Amino acid sequence: MSRTNARSRGLRRRPSRTIPAAVVAVVLLMIGLLVAFAAITRLSDGTWPSPVAKSASNVTTLTWDSSATLIGAGVLVVLGLVLLTAGLKRGGLRTARLAASTQESTADSTDFVISTRAMAHLAAAQAERIDGVDKVSASATGRRVRVKVTTTSERTDEIRSRVTQRVTDTFTTAGLDPVPRVTANVRTKGI
């Protein structure tokens, strides 16, 4: 991917928080609907619905310094802090920056990026080409690539170093800036 526009935002986006936000929104919507139903029932009949009446009678017996109240408040505070942290903390990068070629002018402010999924596929493809490698899987972040290799060979240290070196060389040649740290986990499979 590339983008050539000096005024555009960078391509190195962070993941959105749509799934956690949707879950919280659905839970709050359900609570709101239940409260609205209870309030409408109370206004129309003059009594609370039976599930609400039972819960309300249990709640009215609690005092501010009771252990159930303190535990409930503690749980709500921890939940609120977790949600606040999840909302404020930035997610991990899903792309890595590629160095621009020297032939292009820097006045264009062209960004080149590669997705972390593409980095993982590239690492797996390069590791698969090494002799002795039977099965490969890879995962990547913007700064780190993990390659899991299965082999029937007993030379796991040699295969690990060859995989690490080949993948690192591939990323260097591709122009990743900075080059992610490559680690390889080699497991021997019985024949």
C-alpha positions as a Markdown table, in Angstrom:
| # | Residue | x | y | z |
|---|---|---|---|---|
| 1 | Met | 0.0 | 0.0 | 0.0 |
| 2 | Ser | 1.1 | 3.5 | -0.5 |
| 3 | Arg | -0.4 | 7.0 | -0.2 |
| 4 | Thr | 0.9 | 10.1 | -1.9 |
| 5 | Asn | -0.7 | 13.1 | -0.3 |
| 6 | Ala | 1.1 | 15.5 | 2.0 |
| 7 | Arg | -2.1 | 16.3 | 3.9 |
| 8 | Ser | -3.4 | 12.8 | 4.4 |
| 9 | Arg | -3.1 | 10.8 | 7.6 |
| 10 | Gly | -0.4 | 8.2 | 7.9 |
| 11 | Leu | -1.2 | 4.7 | 6.8 |
| 12 | Arg | 0.0 | 3.2 | 10.1 |
| 13 | Arg | -3.4 | 2.9 | 11.7 |
| 14 | Arg | -4.2 | 1.2 | 14.9 |
| 15 | Pro | -7.1 | -1.2 | 15.3 |
| 16 | Ser | -10.5 | 0.2 | 16.2 |
| 17 | Arg | -12.3 | -0.8 | 19.4 |
| 18 | Thr | -15.5 | -1.7 | 17.7 |
| 19 | Ile | -16.0 | -5.1 | 19.2 |
| 20 | Pro | -15.6 | -4.1 | 22.9 |
| 21 | Ala | -17.6 | -1.0 | 22.2 |
| 22 | Ala | -20.4 | -3.0 | 20.6 |
| 23 | Val | -20.5 | -5.5 | 23.6 |
| 24 | Val | -20.7 | -2.6 | 26.1 |
| 25 | Ala | -23.4 | -0.9 | 24.0 |
| 26 | Val | -25.5 | -4.0 | 23.9 |
| 27 | Val | -25.2 | -4.7 | 27.6 |
| 28 | Leu | -26.1 | -1.1 | 28.4 |
| 29 | Leu | -29.0 | -1.2 | 26.0 |
| 30 | Met | -30.4 | -4.3 | 27.6 |
| 31 | Ile | -30.1 | -2.7 | 31.1 |
| 32 | Gly | -31.7 | 0.4 | 29.8 |
| 33 | Leu | -34.6 | -1.5 | 28.3 |
| 34 | Leu | -35.2 | -3.5 | 31.5 |
| 35 | Val | -35.2 | -0.3 | 33.6 |
| 36 | Ala | -37.6 | 1.4 | 31.1 |
| 37 | Phe | -39.9 | -1.7 | 31.2 |
| 38 | Ala | -39.9 | -1.6 | 35.0 |
| 39 | Ala | -40.5 | 2.1 | 35.2 |
| 40 | Ile | -43.4 | 2.0 | 32.7 |
| 41 | Thr | -44.9 | -0.9 | 34.6 |
| 42 | Arg | -44.6 | 1.0 | 37.8 |
| 43 | Leu | -46.2 | 4.1 | 36.3 |
| 44 | Ser | -49.1 | 2.2 | 34.7 |
| 45 | Asp | -49.9 | -0.3 | 37.5 |
| 46 | Gly | -48.6 | 1.4 | 40.5 |
| 47 | Thr | -46.5 | -1.7 | 41.4 |
| 48 | Trp | -43.1 | -2.9 | 40.4 |
| 49 | Pro | -42.9 | -6.1 | 38.2 |
| 50 | Ser | -42.4 | -9.2 | 40.4 |
| 51 | Pro | -38.7 | -9.8 | 39.4 |
| 52 | Val | -37.9 | -6.2 | 40.2 |
| 53 | Ala | -39.9 | -6.2 | 43.4 |
| 54 | Lys | -37.9 | -9.2 | 44.7 |
| 55 | Ser | -34.6 | -7.7 | 43.8 |
| 56 | Ala | -35.6 | -4.3 | 45.2 |
| 57 | Ser | -36.6 | -5.8 | 48.5 |
| 58 | Asn | -33.3 | -7.6 | 48.8 |
| 59 | Val | -31.4 | -4.4 | 47.9 |
| 60 | Thr | -33.4 | -2.3 | 50.4 |
| 61 | Thr | -32.1 | -4.5 | 53.3 |
| 62 | Leu | -28.5 | -3.7 | 52.5 |
| 63 | Thr | -26.6 | -1.0 | 54.3 |
| 64 | Trp | -23.7 | 1.2 | 52.9 |
| 65 | Asp | -21.1 | -0.6 | 55.0 |
| 66 | Ser | -22.3 | -4.2 | 54.3 |
| 67 | Ser | -19.9 | -6.6 | 52.7 |
| 68 | Ala | -22.2 | -7.2 | 49.7 |
| 69 | Thr | -22.4 | -3.5 | 49.0 |
| 70 | Leu | -18.6 | -3.0 | 49.2 |
| 71 | Ile | -17.9 | -6.1 | 47.0 |
| 72 | Gly | -20.5 | -4.9 | 44.4 |
| 73 | Ala | -18.9 | -1.4 | 44.4 |
| 74 | Gly | -15.4 | -2.8 | 44.1 |
| 75 | Val | -16.5 | -5.0 | 41.2 |
| 76 | Leu | -18.0 | -2.0 | 39.4 |
| 77 | Val | -14.9 | 0.2 | 40.0 |
| 78 | Val | -12.6 | -2.5 | 38.6 |
| 79 | Leu | -14.9 | -3.0 | 35.6 |
| 80 | Gly | -15.0 | 0.7 | 35.0 |
| 81 | Leu | -11.2 | 1.0 | 35.2 |
| 82 | Val | -10.8 | -1.9 | 32.8 |
| 83 | Leu | -13.2 | -0.3 | 30.3 |
| 84 | Leu | -11.6 | 3.1 | 30.7 |
| 85 | Thr | -8.1 | 1.6 | 30.1 |
| 86 | Ala | -9.3 | -0.3 | 27.1 |
| 87 | Gly | -10.8 | 2.8 | 25.7 |
| 88 | Leu | -7.7 | 5.0 | 26.3 |
| 89 | Lys | -4.9 | 2.6 | 25.5 |
| 90 | Arg | -3.9 | 2.5 | 21.9 |
| 91 | Gly | -4.0 | -0.8 | 20.1 |
| 92 | Gly | -1.0 | -2.4 | 18.5 |
| 93 | Leu | 0.0 | -1.4 | 15.0 |
| 94 | Arg | -1.3 | -3.5 | 12.2 |
| 95 | Thr | 1.2 | -2.3 | 9.7 |
| 96 | Ala | 5.0 | -1.8 | 9.4 |
| 97 | Arg | 6.6 | 1.0 | 7.6 |
| 98 | Leu | 8.7 | 0.4 | 4.5 |
| 99 | Ala | 11.6 | 2.7 | 3.8 |
| 100 | Ala | 10.9 | 4.9 | 0.7 |
| 101 | Ser | 13.2 | 4.2 | -2.2 |
| 102 | Thr | 16.0 | 6.7 | -2.7 |
| 103 | Gln | 14.9 | 7.5 | -6.2 |
| 104 | Glu | 11.7 | 9.1 | -5.0 |
| 105 | Ser | 11.7 | 12.6 | -3.8 |
| 106 | Thr | 10.9 | 13.1 | -0.1 |
| 107 | Ala | 8.8 | 16.2 | -1.0 |
| 108 | Asp | 6.0 | 13.8 | -2.0 |
| 109 | Ser | 5.7 | 12.4 | 1.5 |
| 110 | Thr | 4.8 | 9.0 | 0.2 |
| 111 | Asp | 4.2 | 6.4 | 2.9 |
| 112 | Phe | 4.7 | 2.7 | 2.1 |
| 113 | Val | 3.5 | 0.1 | 4.6 |
| 114 | Ile | 3.0 | -3.6 | 4.7 |
| 115 | Ser | 0.4 | -5.3 | 6.9 |
| 116 | Thr | 1.5 | -7.5 | 9.7 |
| 117 | Arg | -0.5 | -10.4 | 8.1 |
| 118 | Ala | 1.5 | -10.0 | 4.9 |
| 119 | Met | 4.7 | -10.0 | 7.0 |
| 120 | Ala | 3.7 | -13.3 | 8.6 |
| 121 | His | 2.9 | -14.8 | 5.2 |
| 122 | Leu | 6.2 | -13.6 | 3.8 |
| 123 | Ala | 8.1 | -15.0 | 6.8 |
| 124 | Ala | 6.3 | -18.4 | 6.5 |
| 125 | Ala | 7.0 | -18.5 | 2.7 |
| 126 | Gln | 10.7 | -17.8 | 3.2 |
| 127 | Ala | 11.0 | -20.3 | 6.1 |
| 128 | Glu | 9.2 | -23.0 | 4.0 |
| 129 | Arg | 11.9 | -22.8 | 1.4 |
| 130 | Ile | 14.7 | -23.9 | 3.8 |
| 131 | Asp | 15.8 | -27.6 | 3.6 |
| 132 | Gly | 14.6 | -29.7 | 6.5 |
| 133 | Val | 11.5 | -27.6 | 7.2 |
| 134 | Asp | 8.3 | -29.6 | 7.1 |
| 135 | Lys | 5.6 | -27.3 | 8.4 |
| 136 | Val | 5.6 | -23.5 | 9.1 |
| 137 | Ser | 3.3 | -21.0 | 10.8 |
| 138 | Ala | 4.1 | -17.4 | 11.5 |
| 139 | Ser | 2.6 | -14.4 | 13.4 |
| 140 | Ala | 3.8 | -10.8 | 13.3 |
| 141 | Thr | 3.4 | -7.5 | 15.0 |
| 142 | Gly | 5.0 | -4.2 | 13.9 |
| 143 | Arg | 8.1 | -5.0 | 15.8 |
| 144 | Arg | 8.3 | -8.8 | 16.1 |
| 145 | Val | 7.9 | -11.9 | 13.9 |
| 146 | Arg | 7.5 | -15.3 | 15.4 |
| 147 | Val | 8.0 | -18.3 | 13.2 |
| 148 | Lys | 7.0 | -21.8 | 14.4 |
| 149 | Val | 8.8 | -24.6 | 12.4 |
| 150 | Thr | 8.2 | -28.3 | 12.6 |
| 151 | Thr | 10.9 | -30.6 | 11.2 |
| 152 | Thr | 11.9 | -34.3 | 11.2 |
| 153 | Ser | 15.6 | -33.3 | 11.5 |
| 154 | Glu | 17.6 | -33.4 | 14.7 |
| 155 | Arg | 19.5 | -30.3 | 13.7 |
| 156 | Thr | 17.1 | -27.9 | 15.3 |
| 157 | Asp | 19.7 | -25.2 | 16.2 |
| 158 | Glu | 21.0 | -25.1 | 12.6 |
| 159 | Ile | 17.4 | -24.8 | 11.2 |
| 160 | Arg | 16.5 | -22.1 | 13.7 |
| 161 | Ser | 19.5 | -20.0 | 12.8 |
| 162 | Arg | 18.9 | -20.5 | 9.0 |
| 163 | Val | 15.2 | -19.6 | 9.4 |
| 164 | Thr | 15.9 | -16.5 | 11.5 |
| 165 | Gln | 18.7 | -15.3 | 9.1 |
| 166 | Arg | 16.6 | -15.9 | 5.9 |
| 167 | Val | 13.5 | -14.1 | 7.2 |
| 168 | Thr | 15.6 | -11.2 | 8.6 |
| 169 | Asp | 17.4 | -10.9 | 5.3 |
| 170 | Thr | 14.1 | -10.9 | 3.4 |
| 171 | Phe | 12.7 | -8.1 | 5.6 |
| 172 | Thr | 15.9 | -6.1 | 5.2 |
| 173 | Thr | 15.8 | -6.5 | 1.4 |
| 174 | Ala | 12.1 | -5.5 | 1.4 |
| 175 | Gly | 13.0 | -2.3 | 3.1 |
| 176 | Leu | 11.2 | -2.7 | 6.4 |
| 177 | Asp | 12.1 | 0.3 | 8.7 |
| 178 | Pro | 12.9 | -0.8 | 11.4 |
| 179 | Val | 13.5 | -4.5 | 10.7 |
| 180 | Pro | 11.4 | -6.5 | 13.1 |
| 181 | Arg | 13.0 | -8.9 | 15.5 |
| 182 | Val | 12.6 | -12.4 | 14.2 |
| 183 | Thr | 12.4 | -15.4 | 16.5 |
| 184 | Ala | 12.1 | -19.0 | 15.4 |
| 185 | Asn | 10.7 | -21.9 | 17.5 |
| 186 | Val | 11.8 | -25.3 | 15.9 |
| 187 | Arg | 10.1 | -28.5 | 17.1 |
| 188 | Thr | 11.1 | -31.9 | 16.0 |
| 189 | Lys | 8.3 | -34.2 | 14.8 |
| 190 | Gly | 8.8 | -37.9 | 15.2 |
| 191 | Ile | 9.1 | -40.0 | 12.0 |
